[in-house]
Amino acid sequence: MNISAIEVRNVKKKYEQIIDNIEELIKINQLKQGERLPSIRAMAEKYKCNKSTVIRAYQELEFNHKIYSIPKGGFYLVEKHLINDKKFEKIDFSEVLPDPKLLPYKEFNHCINRAVELYKDSLFTYGNMQGLESLRKVLVYHFSEHQVFTSKDHIFITSGAQQALNILTKMRFPNHKSAILVEQPTYGLMQEMVEQNGINLIGIDRNDQGINLDELEIIFKKQDIKFFYTIPRFHNPLGTSYSEKEKKVITRLAEKYDVYIVEDDYLVDIDSNKKVLPAHYYDISQRTVYIKSFSKAFMPGIRIGAAVLPETLREVFSKHKRCDDLNTSVLAQGALEIFINSGMYKNHIRKTQLAYRKKMDCLKECVERFNSAGIEMMIPKTGFFAWIKLPNDIRMNRLIKQLEEKDVYVSPANHYFISHHRNNHAFRLCISNLTNEQIKAGIRIIFEEIEKCRG
């Protein structure tokens, strides 16, 4: 049945009227924080409209973070947390945290309460060292959506991705090799773990063009490489990603020279491009350990990570995991399982994908406006990080000091390099926990101070 133009205009007016009325009730405090909104059926009867009109109004309010939905549980008014209303005294581009306005506090609290009911008996005993079987079953499907195909027996739930990396660093591998290869620059804490465990750390340069694959082959062939730690997607700190060709070659070289790959895919959820595949997908020789974090894009405090292990590593990894903590928090695992199963996780990820893409768009626009000096920057389409490379005539220490005097903080490049690869003419920006207003103000100050350092 065709809808006339007049009817379309009336529908639009009706859904806008519903939004205006709800916002007015919020304003005069007749709708309380955390309170459930009337059902879609009730609202349709009240406004004498179709349910689809009410749904459209609720979706618009949800998109603007004024309400949130719980599958099969209705719509609720978002609670105002003090953290959201706080006026920041500084602009911190060094802090790596998800935007607190995006964190699903209320929804996850619902999942925790439900997990207590479902797993109350397990809370008084030690859980399965490998992780809740029910969560691992859920993750089999969850991983397959990112083109990582595995079984529950090859998934290990860890206390954050950090624990998985630490275990892999310490444990013996079937190739009986000992050195670890890392990109330069790379995730600083990974380098610290390797060095603290007394393991030989080798670097290979990475930039906006990726890595030199010929050099990689030489290192694989001549060095005693146990595994290559790599962040193919939204690299920390560069923000860049490997091409599909590079990932294919890396996995092929790993097979040829008996080297394992540890793939840290910590921001996979932020990527809305389904054509981007993990290195694990191209690995036909079972040499890739795939690591996923549920902290960066979701909720840091739950400290849940997951590792997909090839058969050859399962037994040794199990022994180390048992010595580390016996088992990861059953309550956190149960709540995460419910959160994923209910559809809340997908709903949350859709919001975060849009939010971080908009933040990165804002950063790019600001750089184009203020970067009159032509400073080289790596800015991805989305993600958490961007990388600024400075000319050699700018003294980094002076710039950092001047920025801190303006209450602007960045992460100097030397945090991400091993000693003999040090680079003092670059720094990382993290935009995940900043508003667009803070990004605009911070970038303006950064480029003003860069110009002063040149004078």
C-alpha positions in Angstrom: 0.0 0.0 0.0 1.4 3.4 -1.0 1.7 6.2 1.5 0.9 9.7 0.4 3.2 12.7 0.9 0.7 14.2 3.4 0.8 10.9 5.4 4.6 10.9 5.4 4.7 14.5 6.8 2.2 13.6 9.5 4.3 10.6 10.5 7.3 12.8 10.8 5.5 15.3 12.9 4.2 12.6 15.2 7.6 11.0 15.9 9.1 14.4 16.5 6.2 15.2 18.8 6.9 12.1 20.8 10.6 13.0 21.1 9.7 16.6 22.2 7.3 15.4 24.8 9.8 12.9 26.3 12.5 15.5 26.3 10.1 17.9 28.1 9.3 15.3 30.7 13.1 14.7 31.3 13.6 18.5 31.6 10.9 19.0 34.2 12.1 15.8 36.0 8.8 13.8 35.5 11.0 11.1 34.0 13.6 10.0 36.6 17.1 8.8 35.9 17.1 5.1 35.0 13.3 4.9 34.8 11.7 2.7 32.3 9.8 4.5 29.5 6.3 3.4 28.5 6.1 0.4 26.2 5.9 0.9 22.4 2.3 -0.4 22.4 1.3 2.1 25.2 2.9 5.0 23.4 1.3 4.0 20.1 -2.1 4.0 21.8 -1.5 7.3 23.6 -0.4 9.2 20.4 -2.7 7.3 18.1 0.0 6.2 15.7 1.7 3.1 14.4 4.3 1.2 16.5 6.9 2.0 13.9 6.5 5.7 14.6 7.2 5.2 18.3 10.2 2.9 17.5 11.6 5.6 15.3 11.3 8.2 18.1 12.9 5.8 20.6 15.8 5.0 18.2 16.5 8.7 17.7 16.6 9.3 21.5 18.8 6.2 21.9 21.2 7.4 19.1 21.6 10.7 21.0 22.4 8.8 24.3 19.2 10.0 26.1 17.7 6.5 26.5 19.0 3.0 26.1 17.4 -0.4 25.3 17.6 -3.8 26.9 16.5 -6.5 24.5 13.1 -7.9 25.6 13.4 -5.5 28.6 12.2 -2.1 27.2 13.7 1.3 27.0 15.2 3.3 29.9 16.3 6.8 30.6 20.1 7.1 30.7 21.4 8.0 34.2 23.6 11.0 34.3 26.9 10.1 35.8 29.2 12.7 37.3 31.9 11.6 35.0 29.8 12.8 32.0 29.2 16.2 33.5 32.8 16.8 34.5 34.6 19.8 33.0 38.1 18.6 32.2 41.0 20.8 33.5 43.4 19.2 31.0 43.4 17.7 27.5 45.0 14.3 27.8 45.9 12.7 24.4 48.0 10.1 26.3 45.3 8.3 28.2 44.0 5.1 26.5 40.4 4.6 27.7 37.1 4.2 25.9 34.7 7.1 26.0 32.9 6.9 29.4 29.7 8.2 27.7 29.7 5.1 25.5 30.1 2.5 28.3 26.9 0.5 28.8 26.7 0.8 32.7 23.1 0.1 33.1 22.8 -2.7 30.6 25.9 -4.5 31.9 24.7 -4.2 35.5 21.6 -6.0 34.4 23.8 -8.8 33.0 25.9 -9.0 36.2 22.7 -9.4 38.3 21.5 -12.1 35.9 25.0 -13.8 36.0 24.8 -13.9 39.8 21.5 -15.8 39.5 22.7 -18.2 36.8 26.2 -18.9 38.2 25.7 -18.5 42.0 27.0 -22.0 42.7 30.1 -21.5 40.6 31.0 -18.3 42.6 31.9 -20.4 45.6 34.2 -22.8 43.8 37.2 -22.5 41.4 36.0 -22.3 37.8 37.3 -24.0 34.7 40.9 -22.8 34.1 40.2 -22.5 30.4 37.0 -20.4 31.0 33.3 -20.9 31.2 32.3 -23.5 28.6 29.1 -21.6 27.8 31.0 -18.4 27.2 33.6 -20.2 25.0 30.7 -21.6 22.9 29.3 -18.1 22.5 32.7 -16.9 21.4 33.0 -19.5 18.7 30.2 -17.8 16.8 31.4 -14.3 17.9 34.8 -14.9 16.5 33.4 -16.4 13.3 31.8 -13.0 12.6 35.3 -11.6 12.4 36.5 -14.5 10.2 38.3 -16.3 13.0 37.1 -19.9 12.8 37.8 -22.2 15.8 36.3 -24.4 18.4 35.6 -23.9 22.1 38.5 -26.3 23.0 41.0 -23.8 21.4 39.6 -20.7 23.2 41.2 -19.6 26.5 39.5 -16.9 28.5 42.2 -14.7 30.2 42.3 -11.9 32.7 42.6 -9.3 30.0 44.6 -9.7 26.8 47.6 -8.7 28.9 47.7 -12.0 30.7 47.6 -14.0 27.4 50.5 -12.0 26.1 52.5 -12.5 29.3 52.0 -16.2 29.3 53.0 -16.5 25.6 56.1 -14.5 26.3 57.2 -16.8 29.1 56.2 -20.2 27.7 58.2 -22.6 25.5 57.1 -23.0 21.9 57.4 -26.2 19.8 59.9 -24.6 17.5 62.4 -24.4 20.5 63.3 -20.8 19.6 63.7 -18.1 22.1 63.7 -14.5 20.7 60.6 -12.4 20.1 60.2 -10.1 17.1 58.2 -6.9 17.6 57.3 -4.0 15.3 59.0 -0.7 15.9 57.2 1.2 17.3 54.8 -1.1 19.1 52.7 -1.5 22.3 55.0 -0.4 25.1 53.8 -2.9 27.8 54.5 -5.8 25.5 58.1 -4.7 25.2 58.4 -4.3 29.0 57.1 -7.8 29.6 59.6 -9.3 27.2 62.5 -7.4 28.7 61.4 -8.2 32.3 61.3 -11.9 31.5 64.9 -11.7 30.3 64.0 -12.6 26.7 65.9 -11.4 23.6 63.8 -8.7 21.9 64.3 -7.9 18.2 62.7 -5.0 16.3 61.6 -4.5 12.7 60.7 -1.0 11.5 57.0 -0.3 10.7 55.6 2.9 9.2 52.6 4.1 7.3 53.7 1.8 4.4 53.8 -1.3 6.7 57.0 -3.3 7.1 59.7 -4.4 4.7 58.7 -8.0 3.9 62.2 -8.8 2.5 63.7 -7.7 5.8 61.1 -9.8 7.6 62.2 -12.9 5.7 65.8 -12.3 6.5 65.0 -12.0 10.2 62.9 -15.1 10.2 65.6 -17.0 8.4 68.7 -15.8 10.3 67.4 -15.0 13.8 66.1 -17.4 16.5 62.5 -16.1 16.4 60.0 -17.9 18.7 57.1 -15.6 17.6 56.4 -12.4 15.8 54.1 -10.1 17.9 52.1 -7.9 15.5 49.1 -5.6 15.6 47.8 -5.7 12.0 44.7 -3.6 12.6 44.7 -0.1 14.1 48.2 -0.4 15.3 49.2 1.0 18.7 50.8 3.6 18.4 50.7 4.3 14.7 47.0 3.8 14.1 47.7 2.2 10.7 46.7 -1.3 9.4 48.3 -3.9 7.2 47.1 -4.6 3.7 45.6 -8.0 3.0 48.7 -8.8 0.8 51.0 -8.1 3.7 49.1 -10.4 6.1 49.2 -13.2 3.5 53.0 -12.9 3.0 53.6 -12.7 6.8 51.7 -16.0 7.4 53.4 -17.6 4.5 56.9 -16.6 5.8 56.0 -17.8 9.3 55.2 -21.3 7.9 58.3 -21.4 5.7 60.7 -20.5 8.6 58.9 -22.2 11.5 57.9 -19.0 13.3 54.7 -18.4 15.2 52.6 -15.3 15.0 50.9 -13.6 17.9 48.1 -11.4 16.5 46.9 -8.7 18.8 43.5 -7.7 17.4 42.5 -5.5 20.3 40.3 -3.0 18.3 38.6 -5.5 16.0 35.2 -4.3 17.2 35.8 -0.7 16.1 36.3 -1.8 12.5 33.0 -1.7 10.5 34.8 -2.8 7.3 33.9 -6.5 7.0 36.3 -6.9 4.1 39.3 -6.5 6.4 40.4 -10.0 7.5 42.7 -11.0 10.4 46.1 -12.6 9.8 44.6 -15.7 11.5 42.3 -16.1 8.5 45.2 -16.6 6.1 47.1 -19.0 8.3 46.8 -22.6 7.0 49.6 -24.0 9.0 48.2 -23.4 12.6 50.9 -21.0 13.7 48.8 -18.0 14.6 47.7 -17.1 18.1 44.7 -14.7 17.9 44.1 -12.4 20.8 41.0 -10.4 21.5 40.4 -7.8 24.2 37.0 -6.9 25.6 38.5 -3.9 27.4 39.3 -1.2 24.9 36.1 -1.0 22.9 33.8 -2.3 25.7 34.6 -2.0 29.4 38.2 -1.9 30.8 37.2 -2.9 34.4 35.9 -6.4 33.6 39.5 -7.5 32.5 38.4 -10.1 30.1 40.4 -11.2 27.1 40.4 -14.3 24.9 43.1 -16.2 23.1 42.6 -18.6 20.2 45.4 -21.2 20.3 46.6 -23.7 17.8 46.6 -27.3 19.0 50.4 -27.4 19.5 50.3 -24.7 22.2 47.2 -25.7 24.2 48.8 -27.9 26.8 51.7 -25.6 27.7 49.5 -22.6 27.7 47.1 -24.5 30.1 49.9 -25.2 32.6 51.0 -21.5 32.7 47.4 -20.3 33.0 46.8 -22.6 35.9 49.8 -21.2 37.7 48.9 -17.6 36.9 45.4 -17.4 38.5 43.6 -20.8 38.4 40.7 -19.2 36.6 39.4 -15.9 35.4 36.5 -14.2 37.2 33.4 -16.4 36.8 31.1 -13.4 37.4 32.7 -11.3 34.7 32.7 -14.2 32.3 29.0 -14.9 33.0 28.0 -11.3 32.6 29.9 -11.0 29.3 28.2 -14.2 28.0 24.8 -12.8 28.7 25.7 -9.4 27.3 26.8 -11.0 24.0 23.9 -13.5 23.8 21.3 -10.9 24.4 22.3 -8.7 21.5 23.4 -5.9 23.7 27.0 -6.3 22.7 26.2 -5.8 19.0 24.1 -2.8 19.8 26.9 -1.3 21.9 29.5 -1.9 19.1 27.4 -0.2 16.5 27.3 2.9 18.6 31.1 2.8 19.3 31.9 2.3 15.6 30.0 5.5 14.7 31.3 7.5 17.7 35.0 6.7 17.1 34.7 7.3 13.4 33.3 10.8 14.1 36.1 11.5 16.6 38.7 10.6 14.0 36.9 12.7 11.4 37.1 15.6 13.8 40.8 15.1 14.3 41.5 15.0 10.6 39.5 18.2 10.0 41.4 19.9 12.8 44.8 18.9 11.5 43.9 20.1 8.0 42.9 23.4 9.5 45.9 24.0 11.8 48.8 22.1 10.2 50.1 25.0 8.1 53.7 23.8 8.6 53.0 20.5 6.8 53.9 18.2 9.7 53.6 14.5 8.7 50.7 12.7 10.4 49.2 9.2 10.2 45.4 9.5 10.8 43.3 6.3 10.2 39.6 6.4 9.2 38.7 5.2 12.7 40.3 3.7 15.9 42.0 5.3 18.9 45.4 6.4 17.7 47.1 8.9 15.4 50.9 9.5 15.0 52.7 12.8 14.5 56.2 12.9 13.0 58.2 16.0 13.7 61.1 17.5 11.7 64.5 17.0 13.2 64.9 20.7 14.0 62.2 20.5 16.7 63.3 19.6 20.2 60.9 17.1 21.5 61.6 17.7 25.2 61.0 21.4 24.8 57.7 20.8 23.0 56.4 18.3 25.6 57.2 20.7 28.4 55.5 23.6 26.6 52.4 21.5 26.0 52.2 20.4 29.6 52.4 24.0 30.7 49.2 24.4 28.6 47.7 21.3 30.2 47.9 19.3 27.0 49.5 15.8 27.3 50.8 13.5 24.5 52.8 10.2 24.5 56.4 10.6 23.3 57.6 8.1 20.7 60.4 6.7 22.9 57.7 4.8 25.0 57.1 2.6 22.0 60.7 1.7 20.9 63.3 -0.7 22.2 66.6 1.0 23.2 68.5 0.8 20.0 65.5 1.9 17.9 64.8 5.1 19.8 62.9 7.8 17.9 62.6 11.2 19.7 60.9 13.0 16.9 57.3 11.7 17.0 54.4 11.2 19.4 51.1 9.4 19.7 47.7 10.9 20.1 44.8 9.0 21.6 41.4 10.5 20.9 39.1 7.8 22.4 38.4 9.5 25.7 38.2 13.1 24.4 35.2 15.1 23.2 35.3 16.9 19.8 35.7 20.2 21.6 38.8 18.9 23.5 40.2 17.5 20.3 39.8 20.8 18.5 41.3 22.8 21.3 44.1 20.4 21.9 45.2 20.2 18.2 45.2 24.0 17.9 47.5 24.2 21.0 49.8 21.4 19.7 50.4 23.2 16.4 50.8 26.6 18.0 53.5 25.1 20.2 55.2 23.3 17.3 55.5 26.7 15.5 57.0 28.2 18.7 59.6 25.5 18.9 60.7 26.3 15.4 61.2 29.9 16.2 
